[in-house]
Amino acid sequence: MFVNRIEFWTAKRAWKLVRIIAFVQLAAVFLLALRDSSTQSSVRKGDFPIFYSGAVIAKEGRSECLYDFQCNTLIQNAAWPSLRGNVHPFVYPAFVAVLLAPLASLEHAPAQF
């Protein structure tokens, strides 16, 4: 005696689950972008402040400041006050800063995601 078994994972249910997961991920990214990233530790930020400061310098056309420690310090401390002077200079080739320049159009928190 066989009973017709109804499949639990129908295509409709699977797509519904995919949409729910995508919505939760988008909501998490949105909420993370809204929070104040200045409370994060320097370790959690990684090397993104280095890339961001290079992008800002390239966007503003101040190529003479790209490898200047003071310029990098001012930009990184303005975006992340929690660094308190513990910054790293931009050490990548200049073309990296030029490629990242559109990133400087965003605020530092959304640009990081």
ChimeraX commands (.cxc) that place a marker at each C-alpha (Angstrom):
marker #1 position 0.00,0.00,0.00 radius 0.5
marker #1 position 1.77,3.09,-1.25 radius 0.5
marker #1 position 0.63,6.57,-0.32 radius 0.5
marker #1 position 1.34,9.43,-2.68 radius 0.5
marker #1 position 3.82,11.49,-0.87 radius 0.5
marker #1 position 3.61,15.25,-1.32 radius 0.5
marker #1 position 7.02,16.73,-1.87 radius 0.5
marker #1 position 7.88,19.34,0.71 radius 0.5
marker #1 position 10.38,21.27,-1.42 radius 0.5
marker #1 position 8.33,22.28,-4.36 radius 0.5
marker #1 position 9.68,24.88,-6.77 radius 0.5
marker #1 position 7.30,27.45,-5.31 radius 0.5
marker #1 position 8.52,26.85,-1.75 radius 0.5
marker #1 position 12.16,26.86,-2.82 radius 0.5
marker #1 position 11.81,30.24,-4.57 radius 0.5
marker #1 position 9.96,31.61,-1.55 radius 0.5
marker #1 position 12.87,30.55,0.66 radius 0.5
marker #1 position 15.37,32.13,-1.75 radius 0.5
marker #1 position 13.43,35.41,-1.67 radius 0.5
marker #1 position 13.30,35.38,2.14 radius 0.5
marker #1 position 17.04,34.73,2.43 radius 0.5
marker #1 position 17.81,37.48,-0.11 radius 0.5
marker #1 position 15.58,39.93,1.76 radius 0.5
marker #1 position 17.24,39.14,5.08 radius 0.5
marker #1 position 20.69,39.61,3.56 radius 0.5
marker #1 position 19.75,42.93,1.98 radius 0.5
marker #1 position 18.23,44.12,5.24 radius 0.5
marker #1 position 21.39,43.14,7.12 radius 0.5
marker #1 position 23.61,45.01,4.66 radius 0.5
marker #1 position 21.35,48.06,4.89 radius 0.5
marker #1 position 21.39,48.03,8.69 radius 0.5
marker #1 position 25.15,47.57,8.78 radius 0.5
marker #1 position 25.58,50.52,6.44 radius 0.5
marker #1 position 23.50,52.72,8.71 radius 0.5
marker #1 position 25.34,52.01,11.91 radius 0.5
marker #1 position 28.20,54.16,13.09 radius 0.5
marker #1 position 31.38,52.47,11.97 radius 0.5
marker #1 position 33.53,54.74,14.12 radius 0.5
marker #1 position 32.93,52.40,17.07 radius 0.5
marker #1 position 34.66,49.50,15.35 radius 0.5
marker #1 position 38.16,48.54,16.32 radius 0.5
marker #1 position 41.07,49.15,14.00 radius 0.5
marker #1 position 41.47,45.41,13.56 radius 0.5
marker #1 position 37.90,44.93,12.28 radius 0.5
marker #1 position 38.28,47.74,9.76 radius 0.5
marker #1 position 41.18,45.95,8.12 radius 0.5
marker #1 position 42.93,47.87,5.40 radius 0.5
marker #1 position 39.82,49.54,3.99 radius 0.5
marker #1 position 40.75,52.97,5.44 radius 0.5
marker #1 position 43.95,52.81,3.39 radius 0.5
marker #1 position 42.01,52.21,0.18 radius 0.5
marker #1 position 39.40,54.84,1.09 radius 0.5
marker #1 position 41.98,57.54,1.78 radius 0.5
marker #1 position 43.69,56.77,-1.53 radius 0.5
marker #1 position 40.33,57.00,-3.30 radius 0.5
marker #1 position 39.55,60.36,-1.70 radius 0.5
marker #1 position 42.95,61.77,-2.64 radius 0.5
marker #1 position 42.60,60.55,-6.23 radius 0.5
marker #1 position 39.07,61.91,-6.55 radius 0.5
marker #1 position 40.16,65.32,-5.30 radius 0.5
marker #1 position 43.10,65.31,-7.71 radius 0.5
marker #1 position 45.73,65.77,-4.98 radius 0.5
marker #1 position 48.26,63.28,-6.32 radius 0.5
marker #1 position 51.07,64.89,-4.32 radius 0.5
marker #1 position 49.31,63.77,-1.12 radius 0.5
marker #1 position 48.88,60.14,-2.11 radius 0.5
marker #1 position 51.96,58.90,-0.26 radius 0.5
marker #1 position 51.96,61.65,2.39 radius 0.5
marker #1 position 51.39,60.26,5.88 radius 0.5
marker #1 position 49.78,63.50,7.14 radius 0.5
marker #1 position 47.17,63.56,4.36 radius 0.5
marker #1 position 46.29,59.92,4.95 radius 0.5
marker #1 position 46.06,60.56,8.69 radius 0.5
marker #1 position 43.67,63.49,8.24 radius 0.5
marker #1 position 41.37,61.59,5.88 radius 0.5
marker #1 position 41.32,58.37,7.89 radius 0.5
marker #1 position 40.80,60.09,11.25 radius 0.5
marker #1 position 37.98,62.19,9.82 radius 0.5
marker #1 position 36.17,59.07,8.64 radius 0.5
marker #1 position 37.11,56.84,11.59 radius 0.5
marker #1 position 37.75,58.87,14.76 radius 0.5
marker #1 position 38.36,55.66,16.70 radius 0.5
marker #1 position 41.69,55.23,14.88 radius 0.5
marker #1 position 43.11,58.14,16.93 radius 0.5
marker #1 position 46.17,58.56,14.75 radius 0.5
marker #1 position 46.82,54.83,14.30 radius 0.5
marker #1 position 46.68,54.89,10.54 radius 0.5
marker #1 position 48.60,53.32,7.73 radius 0.5
marker #1 position 49.83,55.21,4.69 radius 0.5
marker #1 position 48.73,54.38,1.17 radius 0.5
marker #1 position 51.41,52.00,-0.15 radius 0.5
marker #1 position 49.78,50.69,-3.31 radius 0.5
marker #1 position 50.57,51.85,-6.85 radius 0.5
marker #1 position 48.91,55.11,-7.88 radius 0.5
marker #1 position 46.66,53.41,-10.45 radius 0.5
marker #1 position 44.91,51.57,-7.59 radius 0.5
marker #1 position 43.85,54.91,-6.11 radius 0.5
marker #1 position 42.61,56.07,-9.51 radius 0.5
marker #1 position 40.57,52.86,-9.94 radius 0.5
marker #1 position 39.08,53.32,-6.46 radius 0.5
marker #1 position 38.25,57.02,-6.92 radius 0.5
marker #1 position 34.51,56.39,-7.55 radius 0.5
marker #1 position 34.40,54.82,-4.07 radius 0.5
marker #1 position 35.11,58.25,-2.57 radius 0.5
marker #1 position 31.73,59.47,-3.85 radius 0.5
marker #1 position 30.13,57.45,-1.05 radius 0.5
marker #1 position 30.39,57.99,2.68 radius 0.5
marker #1 position 32.91,55.68,4.34 radius 0.5
marker #1 position 30.33,53.33,5.92 radius 0.5
marker #1 position 28.36,52.45,2.76 radius 0.5
marker #1 position 31.56,52.38,0.70 radius 0.5
marker #1 position 32.90,49.65,2.92 radius 0.5
marker #1 position 30.09,47.27,1.96 radius 0.5
marker link #1:1,2 radius 0.2
marker link #1:2,3 radius 0.2
marker link #1:3,4 radius 0.2
marker link #1:4,5 radius 0.2
marker link #1:5,6 radius 0.2
marker link #1:6,7 radius 0.2
marker link #1:7,8 radius 0.2
marker link #1:8,9 radius 0.2
marker link #1:9,10 radius 0.2
marker link #1:10,11 radius 0.2
marker link #1:11,12 radius 0.2
marker link #1:12,13 radius 0.2
marker link #1:13,14 radius 0.2
marker link #1:14,15 radius 0.2
marker link #1:15,16 radius 0.2
marker link #1:16,17 radius 0.2
marker link #1:17,18 radius 0.2
marker link #1:18,19 radius 0.2
marker link #1:19,20 radius 0.2
marker link #1:20,21 radius 0.2
marker link #1:21,22 radius 0.2
marker link #1:22,23 radius 0.2
marker link #1:23,24 radius 0.2
marker link #1:24,25 radius 0.2
marker link #1:25,26 radius 0.2
marker link #1:26,27 radius 0.2
marker link #1:27,28 radius 0.2
marker link #1:28,29 radius 0.2
marker link #1:29,30 radius 0.2
marker link #1:30,31 radius 0.2
marker link #1:31,32 radius 0.2
marker link #1:32,33 radius 0.2
marker link #1:33,34 radius 0.2
marker link #1:34,35 radius 0.2
marker link #1:35,36 radius 0.2
marker link #1:36,37 radius 0.2
marker link #1:37,38 radius 0.2
marker link #1:38,39 radius 0.2
marker link #1:39,40 radius 0.2
marker link #1:40,41 radius 0.2
marker link #1:41,42 radius 0.2
marker link #1:42,43 radius 0.2
marker link #1:43,44 radius 0.2
marker link #1:44,45 radius 0.2
marker link #1:45,46 radius 0.2
marker link #1:46,47 radius 0.2
marker link #1:47,48 radius 0.2
marker link #1:48,49 radius 0.2
marker link #1:49,50 radius 0.2
marker link #1:50,51 radius 0.2
marker link #1:51,52 radius 0.2
marker link #1:52,53 radius 0.2
marker link #1:53,54 radius 0.2
marker link #1:54,55 radius 0.2
marker link #1:55,56 radius 0.2
marker link #1:56,57 radius 0.2
marker link #1:57,58 radius 0.2
marker link #1:58,59 radius 0.2
marker link #1:59,60 radius 0.2
marker link #1:60,61 radius 0.2
marker link #1:61,62 radius 0.2
marker link #1:62,63 radius 0.2
marker link #1:63,64 radius 0.2
marker link #1:64,65 radius 0.2
marker link #1:65,66 radius 0.2
marker link #1:66,67 radius 0.2
marker link #1:67,68 radius 0.2
marker link #1:68,69 radius 0.2
marker link #1:69,70 radius 0.2
marker link #1:70,71 radius 0.2
marker link #1:71,72 radius 0.2
marker link #1:72,73 radius 0.2
marker link #1:73,74 radius 0.2
marker link #1:74,75 radius 0.2
marker link #1:75,76 radius 0.2
marker link #1:76,77 radius 0.2
marker link #1:77,78 radius 0.2
marker link #1:78,79 radius 0.2
marker link #1:79,80 radius 0.2
marker link #1:80,81 radius 0.2
marker link #1:81,82 radius 0.2
marker link #1:82,83 radius 0.2
marker link #1:83,84 radius 0.2
marker link #1:84,85 radius 0.2
marker link #1:85,86 radius 0.2
marker link #1:86,87 radius 0.2
marker link #1:87,88 radius 0.2
marker link #1:88,89 radius 0.2
marker link #1:89,90 radius 0.2
marker link #1:90,91 radius 0.2
marker link #1:91,92 radius 0.2
marker link #1:92,93 radius 0.2
marker link #1:93,94 radius 0.2
marker link #1:94,95 radius 0.2
marker link #1:95,96 radius 0.2
marker link #1:96,97 radius 0.2
marker link #1:97,98 radius 0.2
marker link #1:98,99 radius 0.2
marker link #1:99,100 radius 0.2
marker link #1:100,101 radius 0.2
marker link #1:101,102 radius 0.2
marker link #1:102,103 radius 0.2
marker link #1:103,104 radius 0.2
marker link #1:104,105 radius 0.2
marker link #1:105,106 radius 0.2
marker link #1:106,107 radius 0.2
marker link #1:107,108 radius 0.2
marker link #1:108,109 radius 0.2
marker link #1:109,110 radius 0.2
marker link #1:110,111 radius 0.2
marker link #1:111,112 radius 0.2
marker link #1:112,113 radius 0.2
view
